[in-house]
Amino acid sequence: MTTATSVHGTYVEGAVEVRAASWRLTVAPDGQSAELRTTDAAVPHHPVHLELAGALDRTDRTDETLSVEAPVLDVTGPHPVIAIARRSSAWRAARTTITCTPEGPVLGWEVEGEGTLRQALLLAGRAALGGRGGGLRPSGHAWRTLFTPNPGPPRRLTRGAGESAVIGACGDARPGRGHWFFTPAPLALALTEDRLDDAADPAATEATHGWWTVSAGAPRDALTFTELTYVPSDGGFHLALSYEGHTRVDGVHRSPSVLISPGHPDPYEGLRAHRDWLEREGWAAHPRTAPEDRPAWWTEPMFCGWGAQMARSRATGTPAPALSTRAEYDAHLDHLEHHDLVPGTVVIDDKWQQQYGNWLPDETRWPSLQEWIAARHARGQKVLLWWRAWATEGVPDALCVRTADGHPVTLDPTHPEARELLAENIRTMLSPEGLDADGLKIDFTADTPTGEGLRSHDGDVWGIALLHAYLEVVYEAAKAAKPDALVVTHTPHPAFADVTDMIRLNDMLRLDDPDPYARVVPQMRLRAAVASAACPETPVDTDDWCPPDREQWRAYTGMKDELGVPALYLSTHVDRTGEPLEDIDYAALRTMWARWRGRDGPGGGTAGPKRPAGATGRTA
């Protein structure tokens, strides 16, 4: 028996027993499974049953376990490590390791051979051992409530542990794919044996059994899967990573590690612990601009025109993108100024340019855009341009990720010419010699390409890692053009903190749901808590669209500055209902903006942009 940082490991009748302050693990003598328990004696807990083999499927062969060796305990390192070798139908060699840290056991899966990965099933295995119990064997649990940091239906803050959850780089409005708010969110799930009301704030609702976290981590370049799926079954679960045939193995391949950690008081504390783990492993990034060096204008209240465009679309029947025009934005901003509301930052939204994949403004809608931006600068305001990630419009097919029969799907950031095209677009949008805008609102990161049949220039860079590669090109080009440029994304994964300056909370609703109505404040509190736990040094853009009605918009407006930088998307009406904003609404905005501008800390204490000589506003 030996000890390492209060974790003790020993053999007991052929099994391996490991004890830590908050947990106890028993690996069966046959090496196939383990039982993980919390040591909290105050509340009875059921053990978590872990299937250890894993299954790393190739595109041409599934991975079945033919035999498993007895577990081997190594106590010579800083933490006890258990190694379990198995014989695989798909690989020359395979093994599972369990590194026993004070926070919890960290499981890893390693294979050796040649092939291309289709998927990896973690905390499960496919048994081909002979006798009973063949086929897929998931892990088992008694959890009742699941929290995912990637929001799903906005009216629900948690879900049952028997429901699935997806975290990754892809999603859209189609059924079963509505996991697009954060792409990607942190790869960490929280679960409890308590059954909670799915509309209740999990941080404000006591879970007598506490929360477990099940989280995945790896170096950023190893995140070549498009999504991690929590796959429930009857009393069981496992994790599935979708590699989609874009990760080749030639020698040794190691899967992402999975840390299982009990004893968290709420899911957000679990997320903070997840980030701390990534930090210790060197897998978390930091903002390239330190908080103390952050330009004050980054945290000025902002106006984004999309909600106002949608309201005008409702009134006129004109498609909303066609209402991104110089005249429309001048009218919105003049109207707000008439109510003594002058935002420090203006975001020009979809569709200001001729083509989504090109920087050239549409002169019919935005004549002399550079002059308009210069005029805003003269008033002390900054201007961000909306940018649709992955767009192919205006991009040569040869520079795109394409289908097997050659149809373009997305721009390909692994292609050198595509990277240069993308970088040149960004530089021209932001440089003084170009449009001289001040930053970017990056949207549609959930359009990250997905599909086994797709082809790219460098096929081994895929999934979450491919999205980071895209954003890295954008971010570096933005900073080269204008060092204080602001880049806003909705990517609160800790590995993405080096390619974003601000995390946008994204749309309030999933408008394509059969009944999209939801209370806004609880959902946006959840998202802000996720962002601050995963990326604590990165400020939050609170977003403002699409409020279900004026009542919900008012509730959010009244507390928005508690979460982050106040964003306003409306000017005269709530677009979904057509309800007008009233004098009390503009007064509430003035109060909230003044409160935000007067606070201490980054972004506080600024007076806001200047008004032109002779300008007057109204007060309510």
Buried (B, 14 or more C-beta within 10 A) or exposed (E): EEEBEEBBBBBEEEBBBBBBEBBBBBBBBBBBBBBBBBEBEEEEBBBBBBBBBBBBBBBEEBBBBBBBEBBBBBBEEEBBBBBBBBBBBBBEEBBBBBBBBBBBBBBBBBBBBEBBBBBBBBBBBBBBBEEEEEEBBBBBBBBBBBBBBBBBBBBBBBBBBBBBBBBBBBBEEEEEEBBBBBBBBBBBBBBBBBEBEBEBBBBEBEBEBBBBBBBBBBEBEBBBBBBBBBBBBEBBBBBBBBBBBBBBBEEEBEBBBBBBBBBBEBBBBBBBBBBEBBEEBEBBBBBBBEEEEBBEBBBBBBBBBBBBBBBBBBEEEEEBBBBBBBEBBEBBBEBBBEBBBBBBBBBBBBBBBBBBBBBBBBEEBBEEBBEBBBBBBEBBBBBBBBBBBBBBBBBBEEBBBBBEEEEBBBBBBBBEEBBEBBBEBBBBBBBEEBBBBBBBBBBBBBBBBBBEEBBBBBBBBBBBBBBBBBBBBBBBBBBBBBEBBBBBBBBBBBBBBBBBBBBBBBBBBBEEBEEBEBBBBBBBBBBBBBBBBBBBEBBBBBBBBBBBBBEBBBBBBBEBBBBBBBBBBBBBBBBBBEBEBEEEBBBBBBEBBBEBBEBEEBBEEBEBBEBEEEEEBEEE
